[in-house]
Amino acid sequence: MDLPTPHATSNGGRMTNNKKGMEMSTTSPLFDEWVQAFDGIHPLVDIGCAWGKNVFEAAKVLAKTRGPPAATAVRVMACDCDEAHLAYTRAHAPPDVATAFARVPDAPPAVTASSILIGEVLHFVEGHAIDKTLAWAHDALVPGGVLCLTAGTPWAKFVPGASGMCPIQAVAQSLWEANQGKDWPGSQGVNHQELMAGASLFNMPNDQLPTYLHPIAAEDLSRACERAGFEVLLKREQIHPGWPPASANNGRENAQVVARKVVRA
């Protein structure tokens, strides 16, 4: 495979190769929680690594705080469903970063992990499949291991329309509000390509946008983690630092949850 070249978006991100929008322009807002959970033995795992921004930075932090890895040690595992992303990551990563093909919920990696990051992935997944993914994560983590989740909410603002309202956000919020009382109120999903026909989102072509996006509130993620047997340590909504300031919308744009696998006596 020829090594791919990521294409930048107008907000400093990079278009993904799998037609799912873009890799964020910064590391995850839960990057510190993810990396600090490293137990020195089991790897940090990034599900949906894209072009490797989080895993490259994690390897740097571990090298600085934990010293150089043993010759055969894998301290970070980069997982993605796109082979081009994995090839790019392998070509640019230090030796303690391994790559693995993975697609949740049906093809997760076979790994025992200190901490798992699933950032900007679950909003491409239906509710029942998110539950299945969280069950896998619970099994994959060591006792006391940490799960870090981020996803777009019903309030995520992408681009203003002629009225000043974001057409994607308006539909997503209406869908979520109409289905209150369900485990996953936004699971019906929103088609970005249809809603953005004839318009541009961060200078990306229309076919780069997802045809299904599941708006997820932090409370939706938190409840699901508890159903899966996790203890929720953090639940919040705020703008993702990788989004431009113009995308701000009442501080509820990105759902962020940190949960821990409970140690049973």
C-alpha positions in Angstrom: 0.0 0.0 0.0 1.3 3.5 -0.9 1.5 5.6 2.2 -1.5 8.0 2.3 -1.2 11.7 2.8 -3.8 13.2 5.1 -5.7 16.2 3.8 -6.2 19.2 6.1 -9.6 20.7 6.8 -10.2 24.4 7.2 -10.3 24.1 11.0 -6.9 22.4 11.3 -8.1 18.9 11.5 -7.4 16.1 8.9 -10.0 14.4 6.8 -10.3 10.7 7.6 -9.9 8.1 4.9 -13.1 6.3 5.8 -15.6 9.0 4.9 -16.3 9.8 8.6 -15.4 13.5 8.6 -12.1 14.4 10.2 -9.6 13.7 12.9 -9.7 16.5 15.5 -7.0 19.2 15.4 -5.9 18.5 19.0 -5.6 15.5 21.2 -8.6 14.2 23.1 -10.0 16.3 26.0 -9.6 13.1 28.0 -6.1 12.5 26.9 -4.6 13.0 30.4 -7.1 10.7 32.1 -6.4 8.0 29.4 -2.6 8.2 29.7 -2.4 8.5 33.4 -4.2 5.2 33.8 -1.3 3.3 32.3 -0.3 0.5 34.7 3.2 -0.1 33.4 2.2 -3.5 32.0 -0.9 -3.4 29.8 -1.2 -1.0 26.9 -3.2 2.1 26.4 -5.7 1.4 23.6 -7.1 4.0 21.2 -10.2 2.8 19.3 -10.5 4.9 16.1 -7.0 6.2 16.1 -7.4 7.9 12.6 -4.0 9.4 11.7 -2.5 8.7 15.1 -2.6 12.1 16.9 -3.4 10.7 20.3 -1.2 7.6 20.1 1.9 9.6 19.0 1.4 12.0 21.8 0.8 9.2 24.3 4.1 7.5 23.4 5.9 10.8 23.9 4.4 11.3 27.3 5.2 7.7 28.4 8.8 8.1 27.2 9.1 11.3 29.3 7.4 10.0 32.4 8.2 6.3 32.4 11.5 6.2 30.5 12.3 4.2 27.4 10.2 1.0 26.8 11.7 -2.5 27.0 12.8 -3.7 23.6 9.6 -5.7 22.8 7.1 -3.7 24.9 3.9 -2.4 23.5 2.7 0.5 25.6 0.2 2.0 23.1 -2.1 0.1 20.7 -3.6 2.1 17.8 -6.8 0.6 16.4 -8.8 1.6 13.4 -11.1 0.1 10.8 -9.2 1.8 7.9 -6.0 0.2 6.7 -4.6 3.5 5.4 -4.9 5.0 8.8 -3.0 2.1 10.3 -0.3 2.2 7.6 0.3 5.9 8.3 0.4 5.3 12.0 2.9 2.4 11.7 5.2 4.5 9.5 5.3 7.4 11.9 5.1 5.7 15.3 7.9 4.8 17.7 8.5 1.1 18.4 6.3 0.8 21.5 3.2 1.6 19.4 1.4 -1.3 17.8 -1.4 -1.2 15.3 -4.4 -3.5 15.0 -7.5 -3.5 12.7 -10.6 -3.1 14.8 -14.2 -2.2 14.2 -16.7 -1.8 17.0 -18.8 -3.6 18.1 -18.2 -6.7 15.9 -14.5 -6.8 15.5 -12.8 -5.2 18.6 -9.1 -5.9 19.2 -8.1 -8.9 21.4 -6.3 -7.1 24.1 -6.0 -6.6 27.9 -5.7 -2.9 28.5 -4.8 -0.4 31.2 -7.0 2.2 29.6 -9.2 2.5 26.5 -9.9 5.7 24.6 -12.9 5.7 22.3 -12.9 9.3 21.0 -15.3 10.6 18.4 -16.4 7.1 17.3 -19.5 6.1 19.2 -21.6 8.8 17.4 -21.2 6.6 14.3 -22.7 3.6 16.1 -26.4 2.7 16.9 -27.4 2.4 20.5 -27.5 -1.4 20.9 -24.1 -1.5 19.3 -22.7 1.0 21.7 -23.9 -1.2 24.6 -22.1 -4.2 23.0 -18.9 -2.1 22.6 -19.0 -1.0 26.3 -19.4 -4.7 27.3 -16.3 -5.5 25.3 -14.4 -2.7 26.9 -15.4 -3.9 30.4 -14.1 -7.3 29.6 -10.9 -5.9 28.0 -9.8 -3.7 30.8 -7.8 -4.8 33.8 -9.6 -4.4 37.2 -9.6 -0.7 38.0 -8.9 0.1 34.3 -10.2 3.3 32.8 -12.5 3.9 29.9 -12.5 7.4 28.3 -15.4 8.3 25.9 -16.1 11.4 23.8 -18.9 11.9 21.3 -20.9 14.6 19.6 -24.0 15.7 21.4 -27.4 17.0 20.1 -26.0 20.5 20.7 -22.9 20.2 18.5 -22.9 23.1 16.1 -21.2 22.5 12.7 -22.0 25.4 10.5 -24.6 28.2 10.6 -27.3 28.2 8.0 -29.0 31.3 6.4 -31.0 31.8 9.6 -28.0 31.6 11.8 -29.0 28.1 13.0 -27.0 25.0 12.2 -29.2 22.7 10.2 -27.5 19.6 11.5 -27.8 20.7 15.1 -31.4 21.7 14.8 -32.4 18.2 13.5 -30.2 16.4 16.0 -31.6 18.2 19.0 -35.2 17.7 17.8 -34.6 14.0 17.3 -33.0 13.6 20.8 -35.7 15.6 22.5 -38.5 13.6 20.8 -37.2 10.3 22.1 -36.6 11.1 25.7 -37.1 8.1 28.0 -35.3 5.7 25.7 -31.8 4.4 26.5 -30.5 6.1 23.3 -32.7 9.0 22.3 -30.6 9.9 19.2 -30.1 6.4 17.9 -32.2 7.0 14.8 -29.4 9.1 13.6 -28.9 12.1 11.3 -27.6 12.1 7.7 -25.0 14.8 7.3 -24.7 14.4 3.6 -28.4 15.2 3.0 -28.5 18.1 5.4 -25.3 19.7 4.0 -26.2 19.1 0.3 -24.9 22.2 -1.6 -23.0 23.5 1.4 -19.4 23.0 2.8 -18.4 21.8 6.2 -14.9 22.8 7.2 -13.9 22.7 3.4 -14.7 19.0 3.1 -16.5 17.6 0.1 -20.0 16.3 0.8 -19.1 12.7 0.3 -16.6 13.0 3.1 -19.5 13.5 5.6 -21.2 10.7 7.4 -24.6 9.4 6.3 -25.3 8.4 9.9 -24.5 10.3 13.0 -26.0 9.5 16.4 -26.2 12.5 18.7 -25.3 11.4 22.2 -25.7 13.3 25.5 -23.3 12.8 28.4 -26.1 11.4 30.4 -26.8 8.8 27.7 -23.2 7.6 27.8 -23.0 7.7 31.6 -26.1 5.5 32.0 -24.8 3.1 29.5 -21.5 2.8 31.3 -23.3 2.0 34.5 -25.4 -0.6 32.7 -22.2 -2.2 31.6 -20.8 -2.4 35.1 -18.6 0.7 35.2 -18.3 3.3 37.9 -18.6 6.7 36.3 -15.8 9.1 37.5 -16.5 12.1 35.2 -19.5 13.2 33.2 -19.6 16.5 31.4 -20.4 18.4 28.2 -18.2 21.1 26.8 -16.7 22.1 23.5 -14.0 19.8 22.1 -10.7 21.8 22.0 -10.2 20.5 18.4 -13.3 22.3 17.2 -13.1 26.0 16.1 -14.5 28.6 18.5 -17.3 29.3 16.0 -18.7 25.8 16.8 -19.5 26.7 20.4 -23.1 26.3 21.5 -23.8 26.8 25.2 -20.9 24.6 26.3 -22.7 21.3 25.5 -21.1 20.3 22.2 -19.1 17.2 23.2 -20.1 14.5 25.6 -17.2 13.3 27.8 -17.3 10.4 30.2 -14.6 8.7 32.2 -15.5 5.4 33.8 -13.6 2.7 35.8 -13.9 -1.0 35.8 -14.9 -1.8 39.4 -12.7 -4.1 41.3 -14.8 -6.8 42.8 -13.8 -8.3 46.2 
